[in-house]
Amino acid sequence: MIKVLINGINGRMGQEVLTQVNNSEDFKVCSGVDKYNNKDYPFPVYDNVSSIKEIPDVIIDFSVPEASMNILEFAKSNNVPIIIATTGFSDEQLNIIKEASKIIPVFRSGNMSYEINIMADIVAKLAKQLNNSDIEIIETHHRNKLDAPSGTALILADSINDALDDKMEYQYNRHSVRQKRPDNEIGIHSIRGGTEVGKHTVMFLGENETLEITHTVTSRSIFANGALKAAQFLFKQKNGLYNMKDLI
Ligand SMILES: NC(=O)c1ccc[n+]([C@@H]2O[C@H](COP(=O)([O-])OP(=O)(O)OC[C@H]3O[C@@H](n4cnc5c(N)ncnc54)[C@H](O)[C@@H]3O)[C@@H](O)[C@H]2O)c1
């Protein structure tokens, strides 16, 4: 039985992870962390990382960047592998995560869905083949999402940019520029509203024709399932920085 600590346990994703752990024979929650807690659980939930008493086998983090940084310190001090699924990190925070992975196993992915990671491969291949097309990414999420663009839009953009030898610039929402679209640009646009769990479209706009690829999530259970698969995987790894490519 793998003992899990869920960071951000009272959030939408924390609750999904808890449901799946409770339905699993391989995992058990030993504790949780959340800034706000008014629920009763059969295990302790702390509002502060410094109060944690149990040492888990693995940590699953779906919270906010500040909370991820705190739990990462705990993970490092106690030599615990950590899955970081939170999004919206600054470059400095991403660097802290990278440094931590020299000491403990760290799995970070802005999207725990298997299909979206397949999509990242497909759009990279298409970008090379459709080299005269303009590329735009549109992402839609529920009204409560804090960060924009989504971590997934960045996964897709980075995958395309890698395939195109890192020569693309990212243009966010296009409101601040009054100029013709340059060729070496990926436009990234964020829509927020309603209860949409997550929808990503990559558009290849060519001469008189457009190819669009869309991925739509209808349940957060997809991400929780991916996080548990990542936990099974990470549990056996040595220190290093892992992502969905390692899992697939
Ligand atoms: N990687 C993926 O596949 C994936 C999928 C869905 C969501 N996400 C990301 O996961 C994160 C959480 O998403 P959500 O929809 O569950 O959000 P949410 O707002 O519902 O949950 C976040 C939780 O973190 C808690 N929190 C806030 N500050 C804290 C602190 N300082 N210490 C401890 N806990 C704190 C909040 O109280 C809340 O319960 C977001 O960054 C989101 O973008 C990633």
The ligand as a MOL file (V3000), in Angstrom:
LIG
                    3D

  0  0  0     0  0            999 V3000
M  V30 BEGIN CTAB
M  V30 COUNTS 44 48 0 0 0
M  V30 BEGIN ATOM
M  V30 1 N -1.6060 18.8690 -14.3300 0
M  V30 2 C -2.9080 18.6370 -14.5560 0
M  V30 3 O -3.3090 17.6710 -15.2490 0
M  V30 4 C -3.9340 19.5540 -13.9450 0
M  V30 5 C -5.2990 19.3100 -14.1020 0
M  V30 6 C -6.2180 20.1340 -13.4570 0
M  V30 7 C -5.7450 21.2030 -12.6920 0
M  V30 8 N -4.4060 21.4240 -12.6030 0 CHG=1
M  V30 9 C -3.8460 22.4920 -11.7830 0
M  V30 10 O -3.9030 22.0590 -10.4190 0
M  V30 11 C -4.0390 23.2140 -9.5810 0
M  V30 12 C -5.2780 23.0240 -8.6840 0
M  V30 13 O -6.4460 22.9820 -9.4870 0
M  V30 14 P -7.8920 22.9220 -8.8210 0
M  V30 15 O -8.8590 23.0270 -9.9430 0
M  V30 16 O -7.9710 21.7580 -7.8980 0 CHG=-1
M  V30 17 O -7.8810 24.2850 -7.9870 0
M  V30 18 P -8.6660 24.6180 -6.6550 0
M  V30 19 O -8.6020 26.1150 -6.5120 0
M  V30 20 O -9.9970 23.9560 -6.6460 0
M  V30 21 O -7.7860 23.9170 -5.4990 0
M  V30 22 C -6.5780 24.4540 -4.9940 0
M  V30 23 C -6.5080 24.0980 -3.5110 0
M  V30 24 O -5.2610 24.5790 -2.9960 0
M  V30 25 C -5.5210 25.1370 -1.7160 0
M  V30 26 N -4.5150 26.1280 -1.3450 0
M  V30 27 C -4.4080 27.4170 -1.7320 0
M  V30 28 N -3.3450 28.0050 -1.1580 0
M  V30 29 C -2.7560 27.0470 -0.3940 0
M  V30 30 C -1.6120 27.0430 0.4340 0
M  V30 31 N -0.8250 28.1310 0.5670 0
M  V30 32 N -1.2820 25.8850 1.0710 0
M  V30 33 C -2.0560 24.7760 0.9260 0
M  V30 34 N -3.1580 24.7230 0.1320 0
M  V30 35 C -3.4920 25.8490 -0.5090 0
M  V30 36 C -6.8870 25.7940 -1.8560 0
M  V30 37 O -7.4880 26.0080 -0.5580 0
M  V30 38 C -7.6290 24.7630 -2.6900 0
M  V30 39 O -8.2930 23.8140 -1.8720 0
M  V30 40 C -4.1320 24.4170 -10.5210 0
M  V30 41 O -2.8440 24.9700 -10.6860 0
M  V30 42 C -4.5880 23.8010 -11.8400 0
M  V30 43 O -4.2330 24.5570 -12.9740 0
M  V30 44 C -3.4980 20.6170 -13.2030 0
M  V30 END ATOM
M  V30 BEGIN BOND
M  V30 1 1 1 2
M  V30 2 2 2 3
M  V30 3 1 2 4
M  V30 4 1 4 5
M  V30 5 2 4 44
M  V30 6 2 5 6
M  V30 7 1 6 7
M  V30 8 2 7 8
M  V30 9 1 8 9
M  V30 10 1 8 44
M  V30 11 1 9 10
M  V30 12 1 9 42
M  V30 13 1 10 11
M  V30 14 1 11 12
M  V30 15 1 11 40
M  V30 16 1 12 13
M  V30 17 1 13 14
M  V30 18 2 14 15
M  V30 19 1 14 16
M  V30 20 1 14 17
M  V30 21 1 17 18
M  V30 22 2 18 19
M  V30 23 1 18 20
M  V30 24 1 18 21
M  V30 25 1 21 22
M  V30 26 1 22 23
M  V30 27 1 23 24
M  V30 28 1 23 38
M  V30 29 1 24 25
M  V30 30 1 25 26
M  V30 31 1 25 36
M  V30 32 1 26 27
M  V30 33 1 26 35
M  V30 34 2 27 28
M  V30 35 1 28 29
M  V30 36 1 29 30
M  V30 37 2 29 35
M  V30 38 1 30 31
M  V30 39 2 30 32
M  V30 40 1 32 33
M  V30 41 2 33 34
M  V30 42 1 34 35
M  V30 43 1 36 37
M  V30 44 1 36 38
M  V30 45 1 38 39
M  V30 46 1 40 41
M  V30 47 1 40 42
M  V30 48 1 42 43
M  V30 END BOND
M  V30 END CTAB
M  END
